[in-house]
Amino acid sequence: MPILSKEPEVFPDDLLDGKFQLDPDQNWFAMYTLARREKELVRQLRQKKVSHYLPLAPSRKRSPSGRIRTSFLPLFTGYVFVRGTDADRYEAVCTGCISRCLDVTEPEQLFEDLRRIRILSREGEDLRPEPKPVVGRQAVLKTGAMAGARGIVTKVNDQHRLTVVVRFMQQGASVLIDEADVELLD
């Protein structure tokens, strides 16, 4: 079975760029998929031109023959974020990949959290899922490729990590950072 290259995470490409604009016809939905169907769902959504975001994280494993293989797995297992009308929601549900559809009550907050996750996935090093809330200090990065990124700073095994939490789900993602780039917030 061939190893596939990384698929696009977001459709359209500018979905999370810029500022959030409230459109009365469009809403954000968190689609909880059936087991291991996230990528199948986004392929079908892309064909139907429905806006979506599926953050992916690299996972390196050694095969039995000794080769190192990198695959890209969903950062938030089971979740795909969809933005669209009620007709788009219906199209998504009709794919047969969805277990349940969750309405987002605070779309501005979700948009901002997803935008920060996107920055981490593009610019960060050693992206990891954080399925449980972490305890640490609020901080902002002053310099580097992710300057301006806000999150929670923790220290694990002499390494500093910046964690961005998607408050809607109480799950997040973290990346390695340099302690010198951090400015702690009160």
C-alpha positions as CSV (number, residue, x, y, z in Angstrom):
1,M,0.0,0.0,0.0
2,P,1.6,3.3,-1.0
3,I,2.4,6.0,1.5
4,L,0.3,9.2,0.7
5,S,1.6,12.7,0.7
6,K,0.2,15.3,3.1
7,E,-3.3,16.4,2.0
8,P,-4.5,20.0,2.2
9,E,-5.7,20.8,5.7
10,V,-7.9,23.8,4.8
11,F,-10.3,24.7,2.1
12,P,-10.4,27.3,0.7
13,D,-6.8,28.3,1.4
14,D,-7.7,31.7,2.9
15,L,-10.4,30.3,5.3
16,L,-8.4,31.2,8.4
17,D,-6.5,34.2,7.1
18,G,-7.4,37.7,8.1
19,K,-10.1,38.7,10.6
20,F,-13.3,36.9,11.5
21,Q,-16.3,38.3,9.6
22,L,-19.7,37.5,10.9
23,D,-21.9,36.2,8.0
24,P,-25.5,35.6,9.0
25,D,-25.9,32.9,6.4
26,Q,-22.8,30.9,7.5
27,N,-22.0,29.2,10.8
28,W,-19.1,27.1,12.2
29,F,-19.8,23.5,12.9
30,A,-17.6,20.9,14.6
31,M,-18.3,17.6,12.8
32,Y,-17.5,14.6,14.9
33,T,-16.7,11.8,12.5
34,L,-17.1,8.0,12.6
35,A,-13.9,6.3,13.6
36,R,-10.9,7.1,11.3
37,R,-13.1,8.9,8.7
38,E,-11.7,12.4,9.0
39,K,-9.7,12.4,5.8
40,E,-12.5,10.8,3.8
41,L,-14.9,13.5,5.0
42,V,-12.6,16.3,3.9
43,R,-12.0,14.8,0.5
44,Q,-15.8,14.7,0.0
45,L,-16.2,18.3,1.4
46,R,-13.5,19.5,-1.0
47,Q,-15.3,18.0,-4.0
48,K,-18.5,19.7,-2.8
49,K,-16.7,23.0,-2.3
50,V,-17.6,23.2,1.4
51,S,-15.2,25.2,3.6
52,H,-13.4,23.1,6.2
53,Y,-10.3,22.8,8.4
54,L,-8.7,19.5,9.5
55,P,-5.4,20.2,11.4
56,L,-2.9,17.5,10.7
57,A,0.3,16.5,12.7
58,P,3.2,14.5,11.5
59,S,3.7,11.1,13.0
60,R,7.0,9.2,12.5
61,K,7.2,5.5,12.9
62,R,9.7,2.8,12.0
63,S,8.4,0.0,9.8
64,P,9.3,-3.6,10.4
65,S,12.0,-3.4,7.7
66,G,13.6,-0.5,9.5
67,R,12.4,2.4,7.3
68,I,11.2,5.6,8.9
69,R,7.8,6.6,7.6
70,T,6.0,9.8,8.2
71,S,2.2,9.9,8.1
72,F,-0.1,12.8,8.8
73,L,-2.7,12.2,11.4
74,P,-5.6,14.4,12.6
75,L,-4.5,16.6,15.5
76,F,-7.9,16.4,17.1
77,T,-9.0,12.8,16.6
78,G,-12.5,12.6,15.2
79,Y,-13.1,16.4,14.6
80,V,-13.4,18.3,11.3
81,F,-14.3,22.0,11.5
82,V,-16.8,23.2,8.8
83,R,-17.9,26.7,8.0
84,G,-21.0,27.1,5.8
85,T,-24.7,27.4,5.5
86,D,-27.3,24.9,6.6
87,A,-27.2,23.5,3.1
88,D,-23.4,22.9,3.5
89,R,-24.1,21.2,6.8
90,Y,-26.6,19.0,5.2
91,E,-24.1,18.1,2.4
92,A,-21.5,17.2,5.1
93,V,-24.0,15.0,7.0
94,C,-25.0,13.2,3.8
95,T,-21.4,12.0,3.3
96,G,-22.0,9.2,5.8
97,C,-18.8,10.0,7.7
98,I,-20.3,12.0,10.5
99,S,-21.4,10.6,13.9
100,R,-22.8,14.0,15.1
101,C,-22.7,17.6,14.3
102,L,-22.0,20.1,17.1
103,D,-23.1,23.8,16.8
104,V,-20.6,26.3,17.7
105,T,-22.0,28.9,20.1
106,E,-19.0,31.3,20.1
107,P,-17.8,31.4,16.4
108,E,-15.4,34.3,16.9
109,Q,-13.5,32.4,19.7
110,L,-13.4,29.2,17.7
111,F,-12.1,31.1,14.6
112,E,-9.3,32.7,16.7
113,D,-8.3,29.4,18.3
114,L,-8.2,27.6,14.9
115,R,-6.2,30.4,13.4
116,R,-3.6,30.1,16.1
117,I,-3.6,26.3,15.7
118,R,-2.9,26.8,12.0
119,I,0.0,29.1,12.7
120,L,1.5,26.4,15.0
121,S,1.1,23.7,12.4
122,R,2.7,25.8,9.7
123,E,5.6,27.4,11.7
124,G,6.1,25.3,14.8
125,E,8.5,22.5,15.5
126,D,7.5,19.1,17.0
127,L,3.7,19.7,16.8
128,R,1.8,17.5,19.3
129,P,-1.8,17.1,20.3
130,E,-2.7,18.0,23.9
131,P,-5.9,16.1,24.7
132,K,-6.1,17.3,28.3
133,P,-5.9,20.9,29.5
134,V,-2.4,21.9,30.6
135,V,-1.4,24.0,33.5
136,G,1.1,26.8,32.9
137,R,1.5,30.5,32.5
138,Q,-0.2,32.6,29.7
139,A,2.4,34.0,27.4
140,V,3.0,35.5,24.0
141,L,6.0,34.9,21.7
142,K,8.0,38.1,21.1
143,T,10.2,37.0,18.2
144,G,10.7,34.3,15.6
145,A,8.4,32.8,13.0
146,M,5.5,32.6,15.4
147,A,5.8,36.1,16.8
148,G,2.5,37.2,18.3
149,A,1.3,33.7,19.0
150,R,-0.4,33.4,22.4
151,G,-0.9,30.4,24.6
152,I,0.2,28.5,27.7
153,V,3.9,27.9,28.3
154,T,5.0,24.8,30.1
155,K,8.3,23.2,30.8
156,V,8.6,19.4,30.2
157,N,11.9,17.5,30.3
158,D,14.0,20.8,30.1
159,Q,12.0,21.8,27.0
160,H,9.6,24.7,26.8
161,R,6.4,24.2,24.9
162,L,3.7,26.7,23.8
163,T,0.2,25.2,24.0
164,V,-2.8,26.7,22.2
165,V,-6.1,25.4,23.4
166,V,-9.3,25.2,21.4
167,R,-11.7,26.3,24.2
168,F,-14.7,24.8,22.4
169,M,-13.3,21.3,22.9
170,Q,-10.9,21.8,25.8
171,Q,-8.1,20.2,23.7
172,G,-5.1,21.8,22.2
173,A,-1.8,21.5,20.4
174,S,1.8,22.3,21.5
175,V,5.1,23.1,19.8
176,L,8.6,23.5,21.0
177,I,9.8,27.1,21.6
178,D,12.8,28.9,22.8
179,E,12.5,30.3,26.3
180,A,14.1,33.6,25.2
181,D,11.3,34.3,22.8
182,V,8.6,34.2,25.5
183,E,7.0,37.2,27.3
184,L,4.8,36.1,30.2
185,L,1.5,37.7,30.6
186,D,-0.2,38.6,33.9
